[in-house]
């Protein structure tokens, strides 16, 4: 939830115990494209609370961004959704609760990119989300959605990591890069934002391809 707050306009509940997310929380990031395939920059729109306090400034900034697109500085802009979803547990699908089912349904039916967040500090609650469970779940979810744009994130890195956890993760990833992140210490945040933009670019390629298929089907 802290990560979603950092990279988007969403304001999910944040607490110092696991599984505080009990529903879907949506935020946005506005992405500016210099051409059809290249992201030039991105900004996080003000949250609704900030907008109420600074509506005049919000309108001014909106007009400035629109002008930048209209004058050709950027080809176009898009408002992309970022979703904070409830966590999953290692268990068969028939034992999942409604929140877990909602998370999996979003991944299955929406053209999503996935940020898989792990807490390897040993403080995530061993009874329901041990380091071993998180790594096992990562393998299962990635196998279920192998074609999704994906980034693995080791969060709360400032709290330390259980001995051997990174080695076990790296064995699972088999050379695939991952990010070490601490929102508290501002560690890895810029790298995460860059990866989010990369994934949004990949999602757009998929959406454009889907739109092209729909257009051809409509003409058939």
TORKOL-4160 file (C-alpha; in steps of 0.2 Angstrom, whole numbers, padded with zeros to 4 digits, m for minus):
220
<pt num="1" X="0000" Y="0000" Z="0000"/>
<pt num="2" X="0014" Y="0012" Z="0004"/>
<pt num="3" X="0021" Y="0008" Z="m0014"/>
<pt num="4" X="0005" Y="0012" Z="m0022"/>
<pt num="5" X="0004" Y="0028" Z="m0012"/>
<pt num="6" X="0021" Y="0033" Z="m0018"/>
<pt num="7" X="0019" Y="0030" Z="m0037"/>
<pt num="8" X="0001" Y="0035" Z="m0040"/>
<pt num="9" X="m0013" Y="0046" Z="m0033"/>
<pt num="10" X="m0021" Y="0032" Z="m0023"/>
<pt num="11" X="m0022" Y="0033" Z="m0004"/>
<pt num="12" X="m0024" Y="0016" Z="0002"/>
<pt num="13" X="m0024" Y="0012" Z="0021"/>
<pt num="14" X="m0006" Y="0009" Z="0028"/>
<pt num="15" X="m0003" Y="0000" Z="0044"/>
<pt num="16" X="0011" Y="m0009" Z="0052"/>
<pt num="17" X="0003" Y="m0026" Z="0051"/>
<pt num="18" X="0001" Y="m0038" Z="0036"/>
<pt num="19" X="m0015" Y="m0039" Z="0025"/>
<pt num="20" X="m0022" Y="m0021" Z="0029"/>
<pt num="21" X="m0029" Y="m0021" Z="0011"/>
<pt num="22" X="m0047" Y="m0027" Z="0011"/>
<pt num="23" X="m0052" Y="m0021" Z="m0006"/>
<pt num="24" X="m0047" Y="m0013" Z="m0022"/>
<pt num="25" X="m0040" Y="0004" Z="m0021"/>
<pt num="26" X="m0037" Y="0014" Z="m0037"/>
<pt num="27" X="m0025" Y="0028" Z="m0041"/>
<pt num="28" X="m0018" Y="0035" Z="m0057"/>
<pt num="29" X="m0002" Y="0041" Z="m0065"/>
<pt num="30" X="m0002" Y="0052" Z="m0080"/>
<pt num="31" X="0010" Y="0046" Z="m0094"/>
<pt num="32" X="0016" Y="0057" Z="m0108"/>
<pt num="33" X="0022" Y="0050" Z="m0124"/>
<pt num="34" X="0034" Y="0058" Z="m0136"/>
<pt num="35" X="0029" Y="0046" Z="m0150"/>
<pt num="36" X="0019" Y="0030" Z="m0152"/>
<pt num="37" X="0032" Y="0019" Z="m0143"/>
<pt num="38" X="0042" Y="0031" Z="m0131"/>
<pt num="39" X="0037" Y="0037" Z="m0114"/>
<pt num="40" X="0044" Y="0055" Z="m0111"/>
<pt num="41" X="0038" Y="0058" Z="m0093"/>
<pt num="42" X="0025" Y="0054" Z="m0080"/>
<pt num="43" X="0017" Y="0063" Z="m0066"/>
<pt num="44" X="0006" Y="0058" Z="m0052"/>
<pt num="45" X="m0010" Y="0068" Z="m0051"/>
<pt num="46" X="m0015" Y="0076" Z="m0035"/>
<pt num="47" X="m0026" Y="0065" Z="m0024"/>
<pt num="48" X="m0044" Y="0071" Z="m0021"/>
<pt num="49" X="m0039" Y="0078" Z="m0004"/>
<pt num="50" X="m0025" Y="0089" Z="m0012"/>
<pt num="51" X="m0037" Y="0094" Z="m0026"/>
<pt num="52" X="m0049" Y="0101" Z="m0014"/>
<pt num="53" X="m0036" Y="0112" Z="m0006"/>
<pt num="54" X="m0028" Y="0117" Z="m0022"/>
<pt num="55" X="m0041" Y="0117" Z="m0036"/>
<pt num="56" X="m0035" Y="0133" Z="m0044"/>
<pt num="57" X="m0017" Y="0126" Z="m0045"/>
<pt num="58" X="m0024" Y="0109" Z="m0051"/>
<pt num="59" X="m0033" Y="0118" Z="m0065"/>
<pt num="60" X="m0017" Y="0128" Z="m0070"/>
<pt num="61" X="m0007" Y="0112" Z="m0070"/>
<pt num="62" X="m0020" Y="0103" Z="m0081"/>
<pt num="63" X="m0020" Y="0118" Z="m0093"/>
<pt num="64" X="m0001" Y="0118" Z="m0094"/>
<pt num="65" X="0000" Y="0099" Z="m0098"/>
<pt num="66" X="m0014" Y="0100" Z="m0111"/>
<pt num="67" X="m0005" Y="0114" Z="m0119"/>
<pt num="68" X="0011" Y="0104" Z="m0120"/>
<pt num="69" X="0002" Y="0091" Z="m0129"/>
<pt num="70" X="m0007" Y="0103" Z="m0141"/>
<pt num="71" X="0009" Y="0112" Z="m0145"/>
<pt num="72" X="0018" Y="0096" Z="m0150"/>
<pt num="73" X="0030" Y="0094" Z="m0135"/>
<pt num="74" X="0022" Y="0077" Z="m0132"/>
<pt num="75" X="0012" Y="0067" Z="m0144"/>
<pt num="76" X="m0001" Y="0063" Z="m0132"/>
<pt num="77" X="m0005" Y="0058" Z="m0114"/>
<pt num="78" X="m0014" Y="0044" Z="m0105"/>
<pt num="79" X="m0021" Y="0042" Z="m0088"/>
<pt num="80" X="m0016" Y="0025" Z="m0082"/>
<pt num="81" X="m0024" Y="0016" Z="m0067"/>
<pt num="82" X="m0013" Y="0009" Z="m0053"/>
<pt num="83" X="m0022" Y="m0004" Z="m0042"/>
<pt num="84" X="m0018" Y="m0009" Z="m0024"/>
<pt num="85" X="m0026" Y="m0027" Z="m0022"/>
<pt num="86" X="m0028" Y="m0038" Z="m0007"/>
<pt num="87" X="m0014" Y="m0050" Z="m0004"/>
<pt num="88" X="m0014" Y="m0069" Z="m0008"/>
<pt num="89" X="m0010" Y="m0084" Z="0003"/>
<pt num="90" X="m0003" Y="m0101" Z="m0002"/>
<pt num="91" X="m0018" Y="m0112" Z="m0003"/>
<pt num="92" X="m0029" Y="m0120" Z="m0017"/>
<pt num="93" X="m0041" Y="m0109" Z="m0026"/>
<pt num="94" X="m0056" Y="m0117" Z="m0018"/>
<pt num="95" X="m0050" Y="m0111" Z="m0001"/>
<pt num="96" X="m0048" Y="m0093" Z="m0006"/>
<pt num="97" X="m0059" Y="m0079" Z="0001"/>
<pt num="98" X="m0068" Y="m0066" Z="m0009"/>
<pt num="99" X="m0054" Y="m0053" Z="m0008"/>
<pt num="100" X="m0041" Y="m0066" Z="m0015"/>
<pt num="101" X="m0053" Y="m0071" Z="m0029"/>
<pt num="102" X="m0055" Y="m0052" Z="m0034"/>
<pt num="103" X="m0036" Y="m0050" Z="m0035"/>
<pt num="104" X="m0034" Y="m0066" Z="m0046"/>
<pt num="105" X="m0049" Y="m0060" Z="m0057"/>
<pt num="106" X="m0041" Y="m0043" Z="m0060"/>
<pt num="107" X="m0025" Y="m0051" Z="m0065"/>
<pt num="108" X="m0035" Y="m0064" Z="m0077"/>
<pt num="109" X="m0047" Y="m0052" Z="m0085"/>
<pt num="110" X="m0039" Y="m0035" Z="m0086"/>
<pt num="111" X="m0024" Y="m0030" Z="m0097"/>
<pt num="112" X="m0013" Y="m0028" Z="m0082"/>
<pt num="113" X="0005" Y="m0027" Z="m0077"/>
<pt num="114" X="0010" Y="m0035" Z="m0061"/>
<pt num="115" X="0021" Y="m0029" Z="m0047"/>
<pt num="116" X="0024" Y="m0043" Z="m0035"/>
<pt num="117" X="0029" Y="m0037" Z="m0018"/>
<pt num="118" X="0038" Y="m0047" Z="m0005"/>
<pt num="119" X="0042" Y="m0043" Z="0013"/>
<pt num="120" X="0057" Y="m0054" Z="0016"/>
<pt num="121" X="0061" Y="m0046" Z="0033"/>
<pt num="122" X="0053" Y="m0060" Z="0043"/>
<pt num="123" X="0040" Y="m0048" Z="0050"/>
<pt num="124" X="0026" Y="m0051" Z="0038"/>
<pt num="125" X="0017" Y="m0064" Z="0049"/>
<pt num="126" X="0025" Y="m0082" Z="0048"/>
<pt num="127" X="0008" Y="m0090" Z="0052"/>
<pt num="128" X="0000" Y="m0084" Z="0036"/>
<pt num="129" X="0014" Y="m0076" Z="0025"/>
<pt num="130" X="0031" Y="m0083" Z="0029"/>
<pt num="131" X="0046" Y="m0080" Z="0018"/>
<pt num="132" X="0044" Y="m0098" Z="0011"/>
<pt num="133" X="0026" Y="m0095" Z="0007"/>
<pt num="134" X="0029" Y="m0079" Z="m0002"/>
<pt num="135" X="0042" Y="m0087" Z="m0013"/>
<pt num="136" X="0031" Y="m0102" Z="m0016"/>
<pt num="137" X="0017" Y="m0090" Z="m0020"/>
<pt num="138" X="0028" Y="m0080" Z="m0032"/>
<pt num="139" X="0032" Y="m0096" Z="m0042"/>
<pt num="140" X="0013" Y="m0101" Z="m0043"/>
<pt num="141" X="0006" Y="m0084" Z="m0048"/>
<pt num="142" X="0020" Y="m0081" Z="m0061"/>
<pt num="143" X="0017" Y="m0099" Z="m0068"/>
<pt num="144" X="m0002" Y="m0094" Z="m0070"/>
<pt num="145" X="0002" Y="m0077" Z="m0078"/>
<pt num="146" X="0018" Y="m0080" Z="m0088"/>
<pt num="147" X="0015" Y="m0067" Z="m0101"/>
<pt num="148" X="0010" Y="m0052" Z="m0090"/>
<pt num="149" X="0023" Y="m0038" Z="m0089"/>
<pt num="150" X="0030" Y="m0041" Z="m0072"/>
<pt num="151" X="0042" Y="m0034" Z="m0059"/>
<pt num="152" X="0048" Y="m0042" Z="m0043"/>
<pt num="153" X="0050" Y="m0030" Z="m0028"/>
<pt num="154" X="0058" Y="m0034" Z="m0011"/>
<pt num="155" X="0050" Y="m0021" Z="0000"/>
<pt num="156" X="0054" Y="m0014" Z="0017"/>
<pt num="157" X="0072" Y="m0017" Z="0014"/>
<pt num="158" X="0077" Y="m0006" Z="0028"/>
<pt num="159" X="0071" Y="m0019" Z="0040"/>
<pt num="160" X="0083" Y="m0032" Z="0034"/>
<pt num="161" X="0081" Y="m0049" Z="0026"/>
<pt num="162" X="0080" Y="m0066" Z="0033"/>
<pt num="163" X="0096" Y="m0076" Z="0030"/>
<pt num="164" X="0096" Y="m0085" Z="0014"/>
<pt num="165" X="0080" Y="m0077" Z="0008"/>
<pt num="166" X="0088" Y="m0067" Z="m0006"/>
<pt num="167" X="0098" Y="m0082" Z="m0012"/>
<pt num="168" X="0082" Y="m0092" Z="m0013"/>
<pt num="169" X="0073" Y="m0078" Z="m0022"/>
<pt num="170" X="0087" Y="m0077" Z="m0035"/>
<pt num="171" X="0087" Y="m0096" Z="m0038"/>
<pt num="172" X="0068" Y="m0094" Z="m0042"/>
<pt num="173" X="0071" Y="m0079" Z="m0053"/>
<pt num="174" X="0085" Y="m0087" Z="m0062"/>
<pt num="175" X="0094" Y="m0071" Z="m0068"/>
<pt num="176" X="0078" Y="m0060" Z="m0069"/>
<pt num="177" X="0081" Y="m0044" Z="m0060"/>
<pt num="178" X="0072" Y="m0038" Z="m0045"/>
<pt num="179" X="0071" Y="m0022" Z="m0035"/>
<pt num="180" X="0076" Y="m0018" Z="m0017"/>
<pt num="181" X="0065" Y="m0005" Z="m0010"/>
<pt num="182" X="0062" Y="0005" Z="0005"/>
<pt num="183" X="0049" Y="0019" Z="0005"/>
<pt num="184" X="0054" Y="0024" Z="0022"/>
<pt num="185" X="0072" Y="0027" Z="0017"/>
<pt num="186" X="0068" Y="0032" Z="m0001"/>
<pt num="187" X="0078" Y="0018" Z="m0008"/>
<pt num="188" X="0075" Y="0011" Z="m0025"/>
<pt num="189" X="0060" Y="0023" Z="m0028"/>
<pt num="190" X="0066" Y="0030" Z="m0044"/>
<pt num="191" X="0071" Y="0013" Z="m0051"/>
<pt num="192" X="0053" Y="0007" Z="m0047"/>
<pt num="193" X="0045" Y="0022" Z="m0056"/>
<pt num="194" X="0056" Y="0018" Z="m0071"/>
<pt num="195" X="0050" Y="0000" Z="m0071"/>
<pt num="196" X="0032" Y="0005" Z="m0069"/>
<pt num="197" X="0034" Y="0016" Z="m0084"/>
<pt num="198" X="0042" Y="0002" Z="m0094"/>
<pt num="199" X="0027" Y="m0010" Z="m0089"/>
<pt num="200" X="0014" Y="0003" Z="m0094"/>
<pt num="201" X="0023" Y="0004" Z="m0111"/>
<pt num="202" X="0021" Y="m0015" Z="m0113"/>
<pt num="203" X="0003" Y="m0014" Z="m0108"/>
<pt num="204" X="0000" Y="m0001" Z="m0121"/>
<pt num="205" X="0007" Y="m0012" Z="m0134"/>
<pt num="206" X="m0005" Y="m0026" Z="m0129"/>
<pt num="207" X="m0020" Y="m0014" Z="m0129"/>
<pt num="208" X="m0015" Y="m0007" Z="m0146"/>
<pt num="209" X="m0014" Y="m0025" Z="m0153"/>
<pt num="210" X="m0031" Y="m0029" Z="m0145"/>
<pt num="211" X="m0039" Y="m0014" Z="m0153"/>
<pt num="212" X="m0032" Y="m0018" Z="m0170"/>
<pt num="213" X="m0040" Y="m0036" Z="m0169"/>
<pt num="214" X="m0057" Y="m0028" Z="m0164"/>
<pt num="215" X="m0056" Y="m0016" Z="m0178"/>
<pt num="216" X="m0052" Y="m0030" Z="m0191"/>
<pt num="217" X="m0066" Y="m0040" Z="m0183"/>
<pt num="218" X="m0078" Y="m0026" Z="m0185"/>
<pt num="219" X="m0074" Y="m0024" Z="m0203"/>
<pt num="220" X="m0076" Y="m0043" Z="m0207"/>
